[in-house]
Amino acid sequence: MLAGLLAQVLNGVQYGLLLFLIGSGLTLIFGVMGVINLAHGSLFMIGAYLAFAVAGATGQFWLALPLAIIGGAALGTVLERLLFRRFRTRPHMDQVLLTFALILLFEEARSAVFGNQFHSVAIPAGLDFSVPVVGGFRYSAYRLAVLAICLAIAAGMVWLIERTRIGSAIRAAAENAAMLDLLGVDATRIHRLVFAGGTALAMLAGALAAPLQSVYPGMGDGFLILSFIVVVIGGLGSVAGAFWGALLVGMTDTMAKAYVPQAGGIAVCAMMAAVLIWRPAGLSGRG
Amino acid sequence: MAVTQGDWAMGHISRRAMLAGTALTAGLARPAIARDVPLQVGTMLPFSGTYAALGENIFAALELAIAENGGKLGGRPVALIRLDDESDPAKAPANVNRLVERDNADVLVGTVHSGVVMALVQAAREHRIPLVIPNAGNVAATRDLCAPSVFRSSFSNWQPAYGMGRALAARGVKQAAWVTWDYAAGHESADGFRDGLRAGGAELTHTLTVPFPETNFQPVLAQIGGLGVEAVGAFFAGGGAIQFVKDYAASGLRDKIPLCGSGFLTEGVLKPQGAAADGIQTALHYGDGLDNPRNIAFRAAFKAKTGRDADVYAVQGYDAGQMLAAGLAGTQGDPVATQALAAAILATRIDSPRGAFTLSPSHNPVQTIWLREAKDGQNKVIGAAVKDLADPGTGCKMAGA
């Protein structure tokens, strides 16, 4: 019983950390630029398909990770430059329409290039074994590696945001963008950086998730909804908040699925409602 | 009943029986059938998207069955209409309407997706057009929504899972769990598994579900070790099946609690599952290495026609063709003589590559469910899980039968 619970805790942490990779980018884009990006789930999907294509063509899954980061940064830069910059000050409904259109475009492109099949991505050869974690329940080494990578990225992001100059500029942009302009910081540069970084994180998450979740049409949809919940629970624009929010969502979702499957769908939403009643601006929100 | 038989043996009957037959058969004016007018066979199948390969195999095998019948059904030449349903339930009513209203389909064959097939069933019931379902296994089509004009050449979701439950119980398993996506097909198969276990004196103690179509199976897998069951059965298909089998192996459960399932768990996905699938037993109405002359001949003919190896979907398409041939032979090519057509199909033993079968009163195959074991990329048949299994057909009230 206890061993089972511990295994579920590990599952919750692992799922939560993956949600953090997606949600942290979303919260920065939302908090800093004020843009609601519904296409964030599609970026996750693109990362997964990238991993599928790279692993299939070269047999080198690991190559997909740097490519997802570089490709994500490039795609994010282009999207920010061509579209999101113009929509930053537009009403939220315009942004929703724009990003919904992007979802449709990305899905159609995915359908044209890869078809509508479910694809599976093999676990990279070196990590294709499993190790006992708790009470005879085993984890594949790759799953543990993803856990470690997510933790390292989370630590790196918190350091970047909390301890560096660029980080304080990003935090300032999330707090009060007008003040940033008055202080002579180039807000456009911050926006481009945040959007490129957020896109790269979403695509990296997709690539990492590909061997764990398979690759299929619309795979980002469920993650998009969960990561919005992460953002709201964490407090808009707060990376540390997104971290705790993601762990909370991952844990709630896992525990509900394991112990009260009838409530699997609403457990996360109920938890979000409870958090918002307790702290209306989210865990790290100051509003 | 006498009327049905008279109608069926047209040509030798008295004028009186003929009149009675005409009056009773639907009460609609039946035009004389011109025997050289092609019979319009409306096939609605997925030719794009996830299930495209299934649709193509069903269609090719249907063509093969008609060709082997001299290119005719009920003595009439055949025109095959090919409509892609994209496995999209939202487009299903419009697609069915196209076949029925615009193309004037005389008979319908379709489809793979359980959500899409309901539009076909509805049309078959309303317009009394004969429909043969060559895959979709939702139990309703041959239970609550059964109709004299609706037939199935495939399976009900209940059947393969029932076979797996029976096979486990026969082996001495007392307690087992079922894992599935939380959707209709999953629950229907869970019922079958439970009934099969019970029939052999065993028990389904847990049903674990995962929201469809999620592939995060970890929360479910971490529970299985603590359930105290001797076997785990699963209903997943396609990508979900690949991922579940791989995750089950990685969790270390495979060596402690054997995994089994409805045949779809390992159907067409053995290659990506790789070593993780080795030794998994599943139950289905078809399998690799079925050593009967009918199957061998069919597989050779299918390969010659398409260049592909036949699979369970091809068999279902082929048998849809054989069922139409039997039914229309009984009505001299008249698709509207619903009762006679049904009587003719029900009276025929369909000589299927899976093994000959008949139809149950609710028009679902009474068939042997084979036990298969995954090995070297094949689902090798290792015996019969249960012979001549009929779906219970619960709730089927055959109007006018």
Interface residues (C-beta under 8 A of the other chain):
Chain A: M1 A3 G4 A7 Q8 N11 Q14 Y15 G115 N116 Q117 F118 H119 S120 A122 I123 S130 P132 G135 G136 F137 R138 Y139 S140 R143 L212 Q213 S214 V215 Y216 P217 G222 D253 T254 M255 K257 A258 P261 G264 G265
Chain B: S48 G49 T50 D182 L208 T209 V210 P211 P213 E214 T215 N216 Q218 P219 V220 L221 A222 Q223 G225 G226 G238 G239 G240 I242 Q243 K246 A250 S251 G252 K256 P272 G274
